[in-house]
Amino acid sequence: MTTRTGTDVPEDENDHDRELVSPGERFGQRIRTNVSAEALQARVIEAETRSLARTFDELSRTGDVPRAAGLILGARRRYIGGLGKAAAYAELLGADLSATLSNVFLVDGRALTPLTVLTDVRASDVLVVFSMRRYREETVRFGELFREAGGELLVITDSEDAPLAGVASSLIRVHTGSASYADSPTSVAAVCHLLSTLTTASAKGARRRLAVRDRFGSDLGLYRPSAVGDALNEPEIE
């Protein structure tokens, strides 16, 4: 039997993949020392393409991302968190959202901790958490307590049975099937891009904020001058 989600993948193959919980288990099953680099590359590319196609196909049918974007837009304060590898996803989404929205805060455990956030949760607040297997306990507990405190919870995860799925205000599921010892980050990064794009498209003042950022970025000398930009700014020679 197969599931049709953009590409046909046997259900038992998906189930087996989910049983390989740790990177060590996946390495033993997926990586062969006698396989050429070209063959391994082909396997990885095929797996990444399949995972991304399945994720986009499901999301296009469910409407989960537009609903999540509406939740973020309607919030007064937007917190974003994740631990371990998921911290990189949180930082990626936070960087994109903060360019066009105000009150976007990365809960990194240093400048801003879960404890600080939980002491002042409002019903108008939203917490976006990335929770991937093996599901960090700190992230799960943080999400549960934030929801209990009255805030909205948006969970981006790899399973509908993930620990926070039952308490989420909104859930976005991504497929992370991979030919590597590491679960695929491709669909997660793509969803970050999709979510930030939909949110920005409906955000009031997004264009103004981006223009202001460009001006101050130039004043601060943040970026290396572009040869194209320099040419455009050169006076015409008559």
Backbone bond lengths (Angstrom), bond angles and torsions (degrees), N, CA, C in turn:
res aa  C-N    CA-C-N  psi(-1)  N-CA   C-N-CA  omega(-1)  CA-C   N-CA-C  phi
1 M - - - 1.466 - - 1.518 109.30 -
2 T 1.328 117.47 144.78 1.452 120.99 179.12 1.508 110.55 -126.30
3 T 1.327 114.86 156.82 1.459 120.47 172.34 1.513 107.21 -105.36
4 R 1.328 117.77 134.56 1.451 121.04 -178.60 1.523 108.55 -101.50
5 T 1.299 114.89 101.06 1.461 121.07 178.63 1.518 108.21 -136.08
6 G 1.321 116.26 63.40 1.445 120.96 -178.94 1.513 110.74 93.80
7 T 1.331 118.20 -47.38 1.455 123.29 174.29 1.508 107.62 -138.31
8 D 1.330 116.59 154.65 1.459 120.80 -178.81 1.513 110.23 -85.43
9 V 1.326 116.20 122.41 1.452 121.72 179.17 1.514 107.99 -132.77
10 P 1.318 119.60 126.88 1.460 121.31 -179.91 1.526 111.04 -57.87
11 E 1.330 116.25 137.75 1.454 120.26 -179.37 1.524 111.56 -62.37
12 D 1.359 117.16 -37.60 1.445 118.34 -178.93 1.530 111.47 -66.66
13 E 1.343 116.54 -28.70 1.465 120.11 175.65 1.521 110.50 -67.25
14 N 1.340 116.73 -42.07 1.459 120.58 177.97 1.522 110.72 -64.27
15 D 1.332 115.95 -42.76 1.461 120.25 -179.85 1.523 110.69 -63.00
16 H 1.336 116.37 -42.15 1.454 119.95 179.77 1.527 110.39 -63.89
17 D 1.317 116.42 -41.42 1.461 120.36 179.14 1.524 111.30 -59.75
18 R 1.323 117.31 -39.96 1.464 121.11 -179.48 1.517 111.50 -70.76
19 E 1.315 117.91 -20.77 1.464 120.50 179.35 1.525 111.92 -77.30
20 L 1.324 117.41 -18.91 1.464 121.43 179.30 1.529 108.06 -84.75
21 V 1.321 116.04 85.95 1.458 121.19 -168.69 1.519 112.94 -75.49
22 S 1.320 117.51 -45.07 1.466 120.20 -173.41 1.528 111.52 -99.06
23 P 1.346 116.93 155.76 1.469 120.05 175.89 1.522 112.21 -57.78
24 G 1.332 117.53 -33.91 1.455 120.33 178.71 1.511 112.15 -63.67
25 E 1.333 117.06 -41.72 1.466 121.26 177.77 1.524 110.80 -64.85
26 R 1.326 115.60 -40.86 1.458 119.52 -178.91 1.524 111.43 -67.94
27 F 1.318 116.83 -37.93 1.460 120.08 179.33 1.525 110.29 -59.87
28 G 1.330 115.28 -45.21 1.455 119.44 -178.81 1.511 113.40 -63.82
29 Q 1.330 116.94 -31.15 1.457 120.91 -177.54 1.532 112.97 -88.76
30 R 1.332 117.17 -30.68 1.461 120.07 -169.09 1.520 115.02 -106.53
31 I 1.307 117.89 -27.96 1.459 120.35 -174.15 1.522 110.23 -101.45
32 R 1.306 116.19 124.19 1.456 122.27 178.33 1.528 109.03 -118.50
33 T 1.320 116.21 128.93 1.460 120.00 -176.21 1.521 113.07 -69.53
34 N 1.331 117.07 -20.20 1.464 119.71 -178.68 1.522 112.92 -94.03
35 V 1.332 117.53 9.43 1.453 122.08 178.49 1.530 108.78 -92.77
36 S 1.311 117.03 135.47 1.459 120.47 -179.48 1.524 110.72 -70.01
37 A 1.328 115.10 158.65 1.465 120.36 178.57 1.523 110.65 -61.46
38 E 1.328 116.67 -36.96 1.463 120.34 -179.81 1.519 111.68 -65.84
39 A 1.339 116.27 -41.15 1.463 120.01 179.77 1.518 111.10 -68.10
40 L 1.335 116.40 -41.00 1.464 119.71 178.62 1.520 110.44 -65.64
41 Q 1.321 116.39 -40.48 1.462 120.03 177.58 1.520 111.15 -59.06
42 A 1.316 116.44 -43.61 1.467 120.43 179.61 1.524 111.31 -62.18
43 R 1.330 116.81 -40.74 1.467 121.07 178.96 1.523 111.22 -64.74
44 V 1.325 116.00 -43.23 1.468 120.07 -179.11 1.529 110.39 -64.88
45 I 1.326 116.76 -45.37 1.466 120.40 -179.85 1.524 110.73 -61.67
46 E 1.323 116.74 -42.50 1.469 120.32 179.07 1.528 111.17 -62.77
47 A 1.332 116.68 -43.87 1.466 120.68 -178.76 1.527 111.18 -66.37
48 E 1.332 116.70 -41.65 1.464 119.92 -179.64 1.526 110.70 -65.51
49 T 1.325 116.33 -41.81 1.463 120.93 178.95 1.522 110.59 -61.98
50 R 1.333 115.96 -41.74 1.459 120.72 -179.39 1.529 111.32 -66.04
51 S 1.318 117.38 -44.71 1.465 120.76 -179.30 1.522 111.52 -63.23
52 L 1.316 116.17 -42.47 1.465 120.19 179.82 1.522 110.91 -66.14
53 A 1.340 116.82 -42.24 1.464 120.40 179.75 1.524 111.25 -63.18
54 R 1.316 116.86 -42.15 1.468 120.49 179.66 1.529 110.61 -64.77
55 T 1.318 116.31 -42.15 1.461 120.03 -179.70 1.525 111.11 -62.91
56 F 1.323 116.94 -49.88 1.461 120.40 -178.64 1.522 111.64 -64.98
57 D 1.332 116.97 -37.88 1.460 120.40 -179.95 1.530 110.65 -62.74
58 E 1.317 116.69 -45.39 1.467 120.03 -179.61 1.522 111.40 -67.51
59 L 1.329 116.47 -43.35 1.464 119.66 -177.91 1.525 111.82 -66.31
60 S 1.315 117.11 -33.53 1.468 119.96 178.93 1.521 111.32 -66.88
61 R 1.338 116.31 -26.39 1.465 120.39 179.83 1.520 113.04 -89.16
62 T 1.327 117.94 -29.94 1.462 120.57 -174.64 1.516 114.36 -87.97
63 G 1.331 117.25 -28.32 1.463 119.68 -176.27 1.514 113.34 73.51
64 D 1.332 117.37 18.47 1.461 120.53 -177.07 1.527 112.91 -65.83
65 V 1.324 117.29 -36.58 1.471 119.48 -176.85 1.532 111.95 -70.54
66 P 1.332 120.41 -46.13 1.467 118.69 175.58 1.528 112.79 -58.13
67 R 1.335 117.46 -37.86 1.459 120.11 177.96 1.533 110.69 -65.54
68 A 1.321 116.17 -40.47 1.463 120.00 178.50 1.522 111.05 -65.66
69 A 1.327 116.40 -39.51 1.467 120.19 177.79 1.521 110.68 -61.91
70 G 1.327 116.86 -39.81 1.461 120.56 177.18 1.514 111.93 -63.90
71 L 1.317 116.44 -36.79 1.467 120.88 178.66 1.529 110.50 -64.83
72 I 1.321 116.32 -42.75 1.464 120.54 178.90 1.527 110.82 -66.18
73 L 1.330 116.59 -43.38 1.461 120.57 -179.30 1.527 111.99 -63.31
74 G 1.315 116.31 -36.62 1.456 120.28 -177.09 1.512 114.56 -78.96
75 A 1.317 117.36 -8.32 1.467 120.97 -177.45 1.525 111.83 -82.19
76 R 1.302 115.17 152.16 1.465 120.60 175.31 1.520 110.81 -84.29
77 R 1.334 115.80 -41.71 1.460 121.04 175.86 1.523 108.24 -126.63
78 R 1.354 114.61 138.28 1.464 120.35 -177.02 1.523 108.92 -119.06
79 Y 1.322 115.30 113.46 1.462 121.23 178.09 1.527 108.52 -104.31
80 I 1.320 114.79 142.24 1.471 120.24 -179.32 1.516 108.69 -131.99
81 G 1.351 116.94 130.42 1.454 119.41 -176.96 1.512 113.86 -146.03
82 G 1.301 114.61 163.33 1.455 123.39 177.85 1.516 107.97 173.45
83 L 1.319 116.79 151.57 1.459 121.13 -178.09 1.517 110.99 -122.32
84 G 1.330 115.39 159.34 1.455 119.56 -178.33 1.514 110.16 65.95
85 K 1.306 116.39 -135.55 1.460 120.87 178.15 1.525 111.32 -62.02
86 A 1.323 116.68 -31.43 1.460 120.76 -179.42 1.518 112.24 -65.53
87 A 1.329 117.79 -20.51 1.459 120.64 177.01 1.518 111.22 -62.37
88 A 1.338 116.33 -33.32 1.465 120.10 178.39 1.525 110.63 -66.81
89 Y 1.334 116.87 -38.35 1.458 120.16 177.55 1.531 110.38 -66.02
90 A 1.319 116.28 -41.60 1.458 120.33 179.46 1.527 110.78 -62.01
91 E 1.322 116.21 -41.50 1.464 120.16 179.54 1.528 110.57 -66.18
92 L 1.326 117.14 -38.76 1.463 121.29 178.56 1.520 111.08 -61.99
93 L 1.326 116.95 -50.33 1.460 120.26 -179.91 1.523 110.91 -65.27
94 G 1.323 116.69 -40.50 1.458 120.43 179.59 1.516 112.50 -61.56
95 A 1.332 116.62 -40.23 1.468 120.36 179.60 1.525 111.14 -63.77
96 D 1.331 116.63 -41.71 1.465 120.02 -179.45 1.529 112.01 -70.55
97 L 1.322 116.96 -43.66 1.468 119.76 -177.61 1.527 112.09 -69.44
98 S 1.323 117.27 -38.02 1.463 119.99 -176.77 1.522 112.36 -68.51
99 A 1.336 117.13 -16.35 1.461 120.01 178.20 1.524 111.71 -71.27
100 T 1.314 117.18 -25.03 1.462 119.66 -175.04 1.526 114.12 -126.53
101 L 1.331 117.85 -8.64 1.460 121.19 -179.50 1.525 110.26 -123.58
102 S 1.293 116.08 149.95 1.457 120.77 173.77 1.526 109.99 -89.21
103 N 1.313 115.87 164.83 1.465 122.32 174.68 1.529 112.78 56.11
104 V 1.323 115.75 48.78 1.463 122.48 172.83 1.522 107.05 -107.70
105 F 1.333 117.35 121.88 1.455 121.60 -173.41 1.524 110.69 -126.77
106 L 1.310 116.19 127.90 1.452 122.34 176.66 1.525 109.41 -89.02
107 V 1.317 115.91 119.46 1.471 121.04 179.05 1.524 106.76 -87.47
108 D 1.320 116.22 90.58 1.463 121.12 -172.73 1.520 113.66 -100.55
109 G 1.337 117.29 -0.81 1.456 120.16 179.46 1.515 113.62 82.23
110 R 1.335 116.80 -2.83 1.461 120.72 179.38 1.528 109.92 -119.30
111 A 1.328 117.06 -76.45 1.464 119.73 177.72 1.523 111.14 -66.27
112 L 1.332 116.16 -32.34 1.462 121.21 178.27 1.523 108.62 -140.08
113 T 1.324 115.96 122.39 1.460 121.45 -176.80 1.526 111.21 -106.41
114 P 1.333 117.58 157.52 1.464 120.15 174.61 1.528 112.57 -55.37
115 L 1.322 116.76 -37.91 1.468 120.07 -179.50 1.519 110.93 -60.81
116 T 1.325 116.98 -43.18 1.464 120.63 178.95 1.517 110.72 -63.48
117 V 1.306 117.24 -42.54 1.467 121.13 -179.76 1.528 110.62 -64.26
118 L 1.312 116.78 -44.81 1.466 120.92 -174.76 1.522 113.39 -67.55
119 T 1.322 117.62 -21.90 1.466 119.47 -179.66 1.524 113.08 -74.42
120 D 1.336 117.25 -9.28 1.468 118.72 -176.15 1.521 111.51 -146.86
121 V 1.325 117.03 51.47 1.464 121.22 -179.89 1.523 110.00 -83.67
122 R 1.317 115.17 132.89 1.459 121.39 175.46 1.527 109.91 -115.35
123 A 1.327 115.73 158.62 1.460 120.15 179.71 1.529 111.96 -63.02
124 S 1.319 116.34 -21.84 1.468 121.16 -179.42 1.525 112.71 -88.34
125 D 1.332 117.73 4.22 1.458 122.12 -179.80 1.528 110.62 -93.05
126 V 1.328 116.35 150.78 1.459 121.29 174.02 1.526 108.76 -129.24
127 L 1.312 115.06 140.51 1.462 121.72 174.32 1.521 108.05 -115.71
128 V 1.326 116.11 121.93 1.458 121.86 174.96 1.519 107.26 -100.84
129 V 1.330 117.55 119.10 1.462 120.25 -179.98 1.524 110.44 -122.10
130 F 1.321 114.74 141.43 1.458 122.53 172.44 1.516 107.29 -100.00
131 S 1.317 115.92 118.69 1.462 120.87 -176.67 1.522 109.03 -132.49
132 M 1.325 116.00 100.70 1.458 122.49 -178.25 1.529 109.47 -113.11
133 R 1.330 115.44 155.99 1.456 117.41 177.92 1.522 109.26 -58.72
134 R 1.294 120.49 135.61 1.439 127.64 20.54 1.522 114.03 -93.24
135 Y 1.315 118.72 21.25 1.456 125.36 172.76 1.536 112.32 59.81
136 R 1.311 114.97 92.09 1.459 120.95 -179.59 1.527 110.40 -64.09
137 E 1.325 115.67 129.77 1.464 121.10 -177.29 1.527 111.67 -60.53
138 E 1.342 116.69 -38.09 1.469 119.42 -178.88 1.529 111.13 -61.51
139 T 1.337 115.58 -39.96 1.463 119.53 -179.91 1.518 111.13 -67.79
140 V 1.322 116.13 -42.73 1.465 120.47 179.81 1.524 110.63 -61.94
141 R 1.321 116.14 -46.59 1.470 119.53 -178.27 1.524 111.17 -66.35
142 F 1.319 116.68 -39.55 1.465 121.52 178.16 1.528 110.19 -60.14
143 G 1.328 116.64 -46.85 1.456 120.35 179.46 1.519 112.61 -62.74
144 E 1.325 115.96 -42.35 1.468 120.18 179.38 1.531 111.35 -62.86
145 L 1.319 116.20 -45.22 1.468 119.94 -178.64 1.528 111.72 -68.65
146 F 1.310 116.79 -36.66 1.468 120.09 177.76 1.523 110.11 -62.60
147 R 1.318 115.99 -42.95 1.464 120.52 179.17 1.530 110.68 -66.60
148 E 1.326 116.78 -41.76 1.468 120.63 178.31 1.527 111.07 -62.56
149 A 1.321 116.14 -30.84 1.464 120.43 -179.42 1.526 112.35 -77.85
150 G 1.318 117.33 -6.24 1.462 120.64 174.16 1.507 115.73 108.80
151 G 1.352 118.17 -0.76 1.451 120.32 179.37 1.516 112.38 -83.55
152 E 1.324 115.92 165.75 1.460 121.50 176.40 1.529 108.74 -87.63
153 L 1.329 116.21 144.63 1.465 121.18 -176.08 1.520 110.51 -124.61
154 L 1.332 116.06 119.20 1.460 122.73 174.93 1.522 107.76 -107.01
155 V 1.321 116.34 120.17 1.462 121.50 -176.69 1.524 109.85 -111.86
156 I 1.324 115.70 126.56 1.458 122.23 172.91 1.521 105.99 -109.27
157 T 1.320 116.26 115.62 1.456 120.35 -169.84 1.523 110.99 -146.41
158 D 1.322 115.70 176.15 1.461 120.58 -176.19 1.526 113.39 -105.31
159 S 1.323 117.89 6.85 1.462 119.91 -179.42 1.522 110.55 -155.55
160 E 1.318 115.18 142.48 1.463 119.83 175.24 1.520 111.59 -70.72
161 D 1.328 116.66 -13.21 1.463 121.69 178.00 1.523 111.85 -102.30
162 A 1.320 117.89 13.81 1.464 121.78 178.72 1.527 109.89 -60.09
163 P 1.333 118.05 153.26 1.463 121.38 -174.97 1.528 115.02 -53.42
164 L 1.326 118.43 -34.40 1.465 120.40 -176.84 1.530 113.55 -92.65
165 A 1.324 117.04 -2.09 1.462 119.98 -175.64 1.525 112.14 -59.73
166 G 1.319 116.45 -37.39 1.460 120.51 -175.95 1.510 114.95 -71.14
167 V 1.327 118.21 -19.76 1.466 120.40 -178.05 1.524 111.89 -111.89
168 A 1.313 117.81 0.93 1.460 121.13 -176.54 1.521 111.86 -71.23
169 S 1.326 116.04 138.78 1.459 120.98 171.16 1.519 109.51 -72.63
170 S 1.334 115.42 -33.35 1.452 122.15 179.34 1.519 107.89 -148.36
171 L 1.337 116.74 142.36 1.454 121.35 -175.75 1.522 109.84 -130.66
172 I 1.326 116.15 131.33 1.462 121.95 172.87 1.517 107.31 -117.99
173 R 1.329 115.94 120.97 1.457 120.27 -179.99 1.521 110.09 -101.36
174 V 1.319 116.22 134.59 1.452 121.77 176.12 1.522 109.06 -119.86
175 H 1.326 116.26 154.16 1.461 121.26 175.74 1.526 108.44 -98.81
176 T 1.320 115.44 132.56 1.464 120.05 -175.63 1.524 112.21 -122.41
177 G 1.335 117.22 20.26 1.448 120.89 178.10 1.517 111.09 -57.12
178 S 1.331 116.28 140.22 1.455 120.07 -171.47 1.524 110.82 -149.27
179 A 1.333 115.62 159.59 1.459 121.59 171.96 1.521 110.35 -99.34
180 S 1.327 116.11 5.74 1.458 122.10 -178.56 1.520 110.31 -104.40
181 Y 1.325 115.70 171.00 1.468 119.65 174.06 1.522 111.12 -68.94
182 A 1.339 117.12 -21.07 1.467 122.02 179.12 1.513 109.91 -99.69
183 D 1.335 117.14 138.81 1.455 120.15 173.31 1.528 109.08 -60.83
184 S 1.307 116.02 147.90 1.461 120.97 -173.76 1.528 112.21 -68.02
185 P 1.337 117.56 133.23 1.459 121.60 173.78 1.527 112.25 -92.83
186 T 1.336 117.19 -4.68 1.463 121.39 -170.12 1.522 112.24 -60.31
187 S 1.315 117.16 -50.26 1.461 120.59 -177.81 1.528 111.52 -68.22
188 V 1.324 116.60 -32.80 1.464 119.65 179.90 1.525 109.93 -66.25
189 A 1.335 115.96 -46.87 1.461 119.84 178.47 1.522 111.09 -62.78
190 A 1.334 116.41 -39.36 1.462 120.38 179.52 1.527 111.21 -64.41
191 V 1.328 117.29 -39.14 1.463 120.93 178.27 1.527 110.92 -67.87
192 C 1.318 117.50 -36.93 1.469 120.21 174.56 1.518 109.93 -57.70
193 H 1.323 115.17 -45.53 1.467 120.68 -179.98 1.525 110.93 -64.17
194 L 1.316 116.86 -44.77 1.460 121.53 -179.44 1.527 110.99 -64.44
195 L 1.324 116.49 -45.19 1.464 120.67 -178.24 1.522 111.53 -65.08
196 S 1.325 117.38 -44.09 1.466 120.20 -179.75 1.527 110.92 -66.84
197 T 1.335 116.77 -34.89 1.469 119.94 179.41 1.524 111.27 -66.60
198 L 1.332 117.25 -46.41 1.465 120.62 180.00 1.525 111.08 -65.70
199 T 1.317 116.19 -38.17 1.463 119.94 179.50 1.522 110.68 -66.05
200 T 1.325 116.47 -46.27 1.461 121.29 -178.88 1.521 111.89 -63.86
201 A 1.331 116.76 -37.86 1.462 120.78 -177.49 1.521 111.82 -60.53
202 S 1.332 117.73 -27.60 1.468 121.69 -178.24 1.523 112.91 -106.28
203 A 1.315 117.63 1.25 1.471 120.69 -176.43 1.516 111.14 -81.50
204 K 1.314 116.20 126.91 1.464 120.69 176.75 1.533 109.21 -68.44
205 G 1.288 115.78 134.62 1.458 119.87 177.08 1.511 114.95 81.25
206 A 1.349 117.38 6.87 1.461 119.81 -177.87 1.524 111.62 -62.14
207 R 1.325 116.36 -43.51 1.461 119.82 -179.98 1.525 110.93 -62.26
208 R 1.340 116.08 -43.40 1.468 119.81 -179.82 1.519 111.03 -62.98
209 R 1.332 116.61 -44.00 1.464 119.73 -179.10 1.527 111.31 -62.70
210 L 1.319 116.97 -40.36 1.455 119.95 179.38 1.526 111.28 -65.80
211 A 1.347 116.53 -38.47 1.464 120.03 178.47 1.528 110.91 -65.32
212 V 1.328 115.79 -41.23 1.464 119.75 178.75 1.525 110.49 -65.11
213 R 1.329 116.90 -41.31 1.463 120.27 177.95 1.533 111.13 -61.07
214 D 1.323 115.84 -41.51 1.462 119.27 178.45 1.529 111.07 -60.32
215 R 1.343 115.36 -42.43 1.463 119.17 -178.31 1.519 111.36 -65.30
216 F 1.335 116.33 -46.78 1.464 118.70 -179.14 1.530 111.71 -72.27
217 G 1.325 116.82 -30.69 1.453 119.20 175.00 1.513 111.24 -61.46
218 S 1.336 115.40 -38.23 1.466 120.45 177.36 1.519 110.90 -70.13
219 D 1.345 116.77 -43.63 1.467 120.58 -179.88 1.526 111.87 -62.13
220 L 1.329 116.25 -34.89 1.457 120.73 -179.24 1.526 113.00 -84.55
221 G 1.319 115.69 -8.36 1.459 119.58 -179.16 1.518 112.78 65.28
222 L 1.329 116.98 40.76 1.460 120.81 -174.58 1.524 113.25 -72.57
223 Y 1.339 116.11 -32.01 1.457 118.49 -170.64 1.522 111.49 -119.87
224 R 1.299 115.32 149.53 1.448 121.48 177.95 1.527 109.25 -65.29
225 P 1.326 117.14 132.49 1.471 119.51 -179.14 1.518 111.34 -57.21
226 S 1.330 115.64 140.12 1.456 121.64 -179.91 1.513 110.36 -90.50
227 A 1.330 116.47 136.31 1.457 120.38 177.78 1.524 110.51 -61.62
228 V 1.345 116.19 -36.51 1.458 120.50 177.91 1.514 110.26 -66.78
229 G 1.368 115.60 -44.54 1.460 119.63 179.44 1.511 111.83 -63.41
230 D 1.343 117.02 -39.69 1.455 120.50 179.07 1.519 110.49 -63.43
231 A 1.330 115.91 -40.16 1.456 119.23 -179.60 1.529 111.56 -64.93
232 L 1.321 115.42 -38.32 1.467 119.55 179.94 1.513 111.53 -67.32
233 N 1.344 116.72 -29.74 1.463 120.61 -177.68 1.524 113.97 -88.41
234 E 1.332 116.44 -6.67 1.463 119.38 179.96 1.523 110.83 -72.59
235 P 1.325 117.56 139.53 1.462 119.11 177.51 1.525 111.11 -67.89
236 E 1.307 116.39 147.67 1.451 120.19 179.40 1.523 110.44 -71.47
237 I 1.312 116.77 142.28 1.462 122.04 178.99 1.516 108.51 -98.82
238 E 1.301 114.09 118.73 1.480 117.83 -177.59 1.525 109.40 -90.11
